[in-house]
Structures are given as structure tokens and as C-alpha cells.
Amino acid sequence: MIREWTKVMEHERVDMKLDTAVNKGLAAALLVNLDAGVRIMSSGGVPPKVIARVFLAPQLRRATDWKR
């Protein structure tokens, strides 16, 4: 599973809509709660596997992801 995530990490995120949804979801999760972050990402079209990776494997997040 880690290999699969690592392979994904080798590619830059080119879909700005998904990029924005991930960052909004991260911000909501950190400022409100995890459920709010997941809802925002889901409504923004972020695939469930990506949502899981973002929250369950923070060490694999892109350098450009919202962190604080």
C-alpha cells in the first residue's frame, strides 16, 4: 500500500480543483474537525483513496498542502 502511495506522490497534482479541495479540507479538519474536512474533500470530488491518504499518512502529503 505504501508503494502505491509513493508512486502517486511522484506526480504533481495538476487538477487545481482537487488541489483546492484538498487544501480546504485540510484547513477545515485542522480548524473545525475531521468530519468537516472529509465532507469538503468529498464534495470537491477528491477520491476516497486520496482522502484516506491525506489524513492517515500525513508524512506523504505534498509540500504544497496546507499544514497549519
Secondary structure, 3 states (H helix, E strand, C coil): CHHHHHHHHCCCCCCHHHHHHHHHHHHHHHHCCHHHHHHHHHHCCCCHHHHHHHHHCHHHCCCCCCCC
